[in-house]
């Protein structure tokens, strides 16, 4: 079960800068030198993960299990991106987030939902070794 301290409304934001490694033509997800959708998704996931990390015990973490994102606007090299994550629902160990990303002009460039599950790190890794 997720920590009782994790409640809907908890939110977080993080700042990122688009570098060469984040571009679609470098990432392999497209041909243009704009922010790659997989890079944006990774930033959104990381922001959600960080939103609840301090509420977990030292033996717990969260793992991403579902994401539904719309990448609404291209962002060029060196753009400043701000990702927001807000807890919207908790059900047992499942935590659902609303995620959004904005550029330096406060323009919405991406939005969607993301789910993470609270897991015991040792048990999770032991299950992998048995596969």
PAZAFI-207110 format. One record per atom (N, C-alpha, C): residue number from 0; atom name; x, y, z negated. Coordinates in steps of 0.1 Angstrom, whole numbers, always signed. Example, Ala and Ser with C-alpha at 12.3 -4.5 7.8 and 13.67 -1.06 7.14 Angstrom:
BEGIN
REC resi name    xx    yy    zz
REC    0    N  +132   -57   -78
REC    0   CA  +123   -45   -78
REC    0    C  +132   -33   -78
REC    1    N  +128   -22   -71
REC    1   CA  +137   -11   -71
REC    1    C  +129    +0   -79
This chain:
BEGIN
REC resi name    xx    yy    zz
REC    0    N    +8   -12    +0
REC    0   CA    +0    +0    +0
REC    0    C    +9   +12    +0
REC    1    N    +5   +23    +8
REC    1   CA   +12   +35    +8
REC    1    C   +12   +42    -6
REC    2    N   +22   +49    -9
REC    2   CA   +22   +56   -21
REC    2    C   +10   +65   -23
REC    3    N    +4   +65   -35
REC    3   CA    -8   +72   -38
REC    3    C    -5   +87   -37
REC    4    N    +7   +91   -37
REC    4   CA   +11  +106   -35
REC    4    C    +9  +110   -21
REC    5    N    +9  +101   -11
REC    5   CA    +7  +104    +3
REC    5    C    -8  +106    +5
REC    6    N   -12  +118    +8
REC    6   CA   -26  +121   +10
REC    6    C   -28  +129   +23
REC    7    N   -39  +128   +29
REC    7   CA   -42  +136   +41
REC    7    C   -39  +151   +38
REC    8    N   -33  +157   +48
REC    8   CA   -30  +171   +47
REC    8    C   -15  +174   +45
REC    9    N    -8  +164   +40
REC    9   CA    +7  +166   +39
REC    9    C   +12  +168   +53
REC   10    N   +21  +178   +54
REC   10   CA   +26  +181   +67
REC   10    C   +41  +185   +67
REC   11    N   +47  +186   +78
REC   11   CA   +61  +189   +79
REC   11    C   +64  +194   +93
REC   12    N   +74  +201   +95
REC   12   CA   +79  +205  +108
REC   12    C   +94  +205  +109
REC   13    N   +99  +203  +121
REC   13   CA  +113  +203  +124
REC   13    C  +116  +210  +137
REC   14    N  +128  +216  +137
REC   14   CA  +132  +223  +149
REC   14    C  +142  +215  +157
REC   15    N  +141  +215  +170
REC   15   CA  +150  +208  +179
REC   15    C  +154  +217  +191
REC   16    N  +166  +214  +197
REC   16   CA  +170  +222  +208
REC   16    C  +172  +212  +220
REC   17    N  +167  +215  +232
REC   17   CA  +168  +207  +243
REC   17    C  +183  +207  +248
REC   18    N  +189  +196  +248
REC   18   CA  +203  +195  +252
REC   18    C  +203  +186  +265
REC   19    N  +215  +184  +271
REC   19   CA  +216  +176  +283
REC   19    C  +211  +162  +281
REC   20    N  +213  +156  +269
REC   20   CA  +209  +142  +267
REC   20    C  +194  +140  +266
REC   21    N  +187  +151  +264
REC   21   CA  +172  +151  +262
REC   21    C  +165  +153  +276
REC   22    N  +172  +156  +286
REC   22   CA  +166  +159  +299
REC   22    C  +162  +146  +306
REC   23    N  +151  +147  +314
REC   23   CA  +145  +135  +321
REC   23    C  +155  +129  +330
REC   24    N  +162  +138  +338
REC   24   CA  +172  +132  +347
REC   24    C  +184  +126  +341
REC   25    N  +187  +129  +328
REC   25   CA  +197  +122  +321
REC   25    C  +192  +110  +314
REC   26    N  +180  +111  +308
REC   26   CA  +173  +101  +300
REC   26    C  +169   +89  +309
REC   27    N  +167   +92  +322
REC   27   CA  +162   +81  +331
REC   27    C  +147   +80  +332
REC   28    N  +140   +90  +327
REC   28   CA  +125   +90  +328
REC   28    C  +120   +99  +339
REC   29    N  +128  +105  +346
REC   29   CA  +124  +114  +357
REC   29    C  +136  +120  +364
REC   30    N  +134  +128  +374
REC   30   CA  +145  +133  +382
REC   30    C  +148  +148  +379
REC   31    N  +140  +155  +372
REC   31   CA  +142  +169  +369
REC   31    C  +149  +172  +356
REC   32    N  +156  +183  +356
REC   32   CA  +163  +187  +344
REC   32    C  +154  +194  +334
REC   33    N  +144  +187  +329
REC   33   CA  +134  +192  +319
REC   33    C  +134  +182  +307
REC   34    N  +128  +186  +296
REC   34   CA  +127  +178  +284
REC   34    C  +120  +165  +288
REC   35    N  +126  +153  +285
REC   35   CA  +120  +140  +288
REC   35    C  +109  +137  +278
REC   36    N   +98  +131  +283
REC   36   CA   +88  +127  +274
REC   36    C   +92  +118  +264
REC   37    N  +101  +108  +267
REC   37   CA  +106   +99  +256
REC   37    C  +113  +107  +245
REC   38    N  +120  +117  +249
REC   38   CA  +128  +125  +239
REC   38    C  +118  +133  +230
REC   39    N  +107  +138  +236
REC   39   CA   +97  +145  +228
REC   39    C   +90  +136  +219
REC   40    N   +87  +124  +224
REC   40   CA   +81  +114  +215
REC   40    C   +89  +110  +203
REC   41    N  +102  +108  +206
REC   41   CA  +112  +105  +195
REC   41    C  +112  +116  +184
REC   42    N  +112  +129  +189
REC   42   CA  +112  +140  +179
REC   42    C   +99  +140  +171
REC   43    N   +88  +137  +178
REC   43   CA   +75  +137  +171
REC   43    C   +75  +126  +160
REC   44    N   +80  +114  +164
REC   44   CA   +80  +103  +155
REC   44    C   +89  +106  +143
REC   45    N  +101  +112  +146
REC   45   CA  +110  +115  +135
REC   45    C  +104  +125  +126
REC   46    N   +97  +135  +131
REC   46   CA   +90  +145  +122
REC   46    C   +80  +138  +113
REC   47    N   +72  +129  +119
REC   47   CA   +62  +121  +111
REC   47    C   +69  +113  +100
REC   48    N   +80  +106  +104
REC   48   CA   +87   +98   +95
REC   48    C   +92  +106   +83
REC   49    N   +98  +118   +86
REC   49   CA  +103  +127   +76
REC   49    C   +92  +133   +67
REC   50    N   +80  +134   +72
REC   50   CA   +69  +140   +65
REC   50    C   +66  +132   +52
REC   51    N   +67  +118   +53
REC   51   CA   +64  +110   +41
REC   51    C   +76  +103   +35
REC   52    N   +88  +105   +40
REC   52   CA   +99   +98   +35
REC   52    C  +102  +100   +20
REC   53    N  +100  +112   +16
REC   53   CA  +103  +116    +2
REC   53    C   +93  +110    -8
REC   54    N   +82  +105    -3
REC   54   CA   +71   +99   -11
REC   54    C   +73   +84   -14
REC   55    N   +82   +78    -6
REC   55   CA   +85   +64    -7
REC   55    C   +95   +60   -17
REC   56    N   +95   +48   -22
REC   56   CA  +105   +43   -31
REC   56    C  +118   +41   -23
REC   57    N  +129   +39   -30
REC   57   CA  +142   +37   -24
REC   57    C  +143   +24   -15
REC   58    N  +133   +15   -18
REC   58   CA  +133    +2   -11
REC   58    C  +123    +2    +1
REC   59    N  +117   +13    +3
REC   59   CA  +107   +14   +14
REC   59    C  +111   +24   +25
REC   60    N  +105   +21   +37
REC   60   CA  +106   +31   +48
REC   60    C   +93   +29   +56
REC   61    N   +92   +37   +67
REC   61   CA   +80   +35   +75
REC   61    C   +86   +31   +89
REC   62    N   +77   +24   +96
REC   62   CA   +80   +20  +110
REC   62    C   +69   +25  +119
REC   63    N   +72   +30  +131
REC   63   CA   +62   +34  +140
REC   63    C   +56   +22  +147
REC   64    N   +42   +23  +148
REC   64   CA   +35   +12  +154
REC   64    C   +26   +16  +165
REC   65    N   +22   +29  +166
REC   65   CA   +14   +33  +177
REC   65    C   +16   +48  +180
REC   66    N   +15   +52  +192
REC   66   CA   +16   +66  +195
REC   66    C    +8   +69  +208
REC   67    N    +1   +80  +208
REC   67   CA    -7   +84  +220
REC   67    C    -4   +99  +221
REC   68    N    +4  +103  +231
REC   68   CA    +9  +116  +233
REC   68    C    +5  +122  +247
REC   69    N    +2  +134  +247
REC   69   CA    +1  +142  +260
REC   69    C   +12  +152  +260
REC   70    N   +20  +151  +271
REC   70   CA   +31  +160  +273
REC   70    C   +26  +171  +282
REC   71    N   +23  +182  +277
REC   71   CA   +15  +192  +284
REC   71    C   +22  +202  +293
REC   72    N   +35  +205  +289
REC   72   CA   +42  +215  +296
REC   72    C   +57  +212  +296
REC   73    N   +64  +215  +307
REC   73   CA   +78  +212  +308
REC   73    C   +86  +222  +300
REC   74    N   +98  +218  +295
REC   74   CA  +107  +227  +287
REC   74    C  +121  +225  +293
REC   75    N  +127  +237  +296
REC   75   CA  +141  +236  +302
REC   75    C  +152  +233  +292
REC   76    N  +164  +231  +297
REC   76   CA  +176  +230  +289
REC   76    C  +177  +242  +280
REC   77    N  +181  +239  +268
REC   77   CA  +183  +249  +257
REC   77    C  +171  +255  +251
REC   78    N  +159  +250  +255
REC   78   CA  +146  +255  +249
REC   78    C  +146  +250  +234
REC   79    N  +140  +259  +226
REC   79   CA  +138  +255  +212
REC   79    C  +124  +250  +210
REC   80    N  +124  +238  +204
REC   80   CA  +111  +231  +202
REC   80    C  +108  +229  +187
REC   81    N   +96  +231  +183
REC   81   CA   +92  +229  +169
REC   81    C   +81  +218  +170
REC   82    N   +84  +207  +162
REC   82   CA   +74  +196  +161
REC   82    C   +68  +196  +147
REC   83    N   +55  +194  +147
REC   83   CA   +47  +194  +135
REC   83    C   +40  +180  +134
REC   84    N   +40  +175  +122
REC   84   CA   +32  +163  +119
REC   84    C   +24  +165  +106
REC   85    N   +12  +160  +107
REC   85   CA    +2  +162   +95
REC   85    C    -4  +148   +93
REC   86    N    -4  +144   +81
REC   86   CA   -11  +131   +77
REC   86    C   -26  +134   +78
REC   87    N   -33  +125   +86
REC   87   CA   -47  +126   +87
REC   87    C   -55  +115   +81
REC   88    N   -48  +104   +79
REC   88   CA   -56   +92   +73
REC   88    C   -46   +82   +67
REC   89    N   -50   +76   +56
REC   89   CA   -42   +65   +50
REC   89    C   -51   +53   +48
REC   90    N   -47   +42   +52
REC   90   CA   -55   +30   +50
REC   90    C   -45   +19   +47
REC   91    N   -44   +15   +34
REC   91   CA   -35    +5   +29
REC   91    C   -21   +11   +32
REC   92    N   -13    +3   +40
REC   92   CA    +1    +7   +43
REC   92    C    +1   +15   +56
REC   93    N   -10   +17   +63
REC   93   CA   -10   +24   +76
REC   93    C   -12   +39   +73
REC   94    N    -4   +47   +79
REC   94   CA    -5   +62   +78
REC   94    C    -7   +67   +92
REC   95    N   -17   +75   +94
REC   95   CA   -20   +81  +107
REC   95    C   -16   +96  +107
REC   96    N   -10  +101  +117
REC   96   CA    -6  +115  +118
REC   96    C   -12  +122  +131
REC   97    N   -14  +135  +130
REC   97   CA   -16  +143  +141
REC   97    C    -2  +150  +144
REC   98    N    +2  +149  +156
REC   98   CA   +15  +155  +159
REC   98    C   +13  +165  +170
REC   99    N   +21  +176  +169
REC   99   CA   +21  +186  +179
REC   99    C   +35  +192  +181
REC  100    N   +38  +197  +193
REC  100   CA   +51  +203  +196
REC  100    C   +48  +216  +203
REC  101    N   +56  +226  +200
REC  101   CA   +55  +240  +205
REC  101    C   +69  +244  +210
REC  102    N   +69  +253  +220
REC  102   CA   +82  +258  +224
REC  102    C   +84  +271  +217
REC  103    N   +95  +278  +220
REC  103   CA   +99  +290  +213
REC  103    C   +89  +302  +215
REC  104    N   +80  +300  +225
REC  104   CA   +70  +311  +227
REC  104    C   +57  +307  +221
REC  105    N   +57  +297  +212
REC  105   CA   +45  +292  +205
REC  105    C   +35  +286  +214
REC  106    N   +39  +282  +226
REC  106   CA   +31  +275  +236
REC  106    C   +31  +260  +232
REC  107    N   +19  +254  +232
REC  107   CA   +17  +240  +229
REC  107    C   +23  +232  +241
REC  108    N   +33  +223  +238
REC  108   CA   +39  +216  +249
REC  108    C   +35  +201  +248
REC  109    N   +30  +196  +236
REC  109   CA   +27  +182  +235
REC  109    C   +18  +181  +222
REC  110    N    +9  +170  +223
REC  110   CA    +1  +168  +212
REC  110    C    -4  +153  +212
REC  111    N    -8  +148  +201
REC  111   CA   -14  +135  +200
REC  111    C   -14  +129  +186
REC  112    N   -15  +116  +186
REC  112   CA   -15  +109  +173
REC  112    C    -4   +99  +172
REC  113    N    -1   +95  +160
REC  113   CA   +10   +86  +157
REC  113    C    +6   +78  +145
REC  114    N    +9   +65  +145
REC  114   CA    +7   +57  +133
REC  114    C   +20   +51  +128
REC  115    N   +22   +50  +115
REC  115   CA   +34   +44  +109
REC  115    C   +29   +34   +98
REC  116    N   +36   +24   +95
REC  116   CA   +33   +15   +84
REC  116    C   +45   +15   +74
REC  117    N   +41   +15   +61
REC  117   CA   +51   +14   +51
REC  117    C   +55    +0   +49
REC  118    N   +68    -2   +49
REC  118   CA   +74   -16   +48
REC  118    C   +85   -16   +38
REC  119    N   +86   -28   +32
REC  119   CA   +98   -30   +23
REC  119    C  +110   -33   +32
REC  120    N  +120   -26   +31
REC  120   CA  +132   -27   +40
REC  120    C  +137   -41   +40
REC  121    N  +140   -47   +29
REC  121   CA  +146   -60   +28
REC  121    C  +137   -71   +34
REC  122    N  +125   -71   +30
REC  122   CA  +115   -81   +36
REC  122    C  +114   -79   +51
REC  123    N  +113   -67   +56
REC  123   CA  +112   -64   +70
REC  123    C  +124   -70   +78
REC  124    N  +136   -67   +73
REC  124   CA  +148   -72   +80
REC  124    C  +149   -87   +79
REC  125    N  +145   -93   +67
REC  125   CA  +146  -108   +66
REC  125    C  +137  -114   +76
REC  126    N  +125  -109   +79
REC  126   CA  +116  -114   +89
REC  126    C  +122  -114  +103
REC  127    N  +130  -104  +106
REC  127   CA  +137  -103  +119
REC  127    C  +147  -114  +120
REC  128    N  +154  -117  +110
REC  128   CA  +164  -128  +110
REC  128    C  +159  -141  +112
REC  129    N  +146  -144  +109
REC  129   CA  +139  -157  +110
REC  129    C  +134  -159  +124
REC  130    N  +133  -148  +132
REC  130   CA  +127  -150  +145
REC  130    C  +137  -156  +155
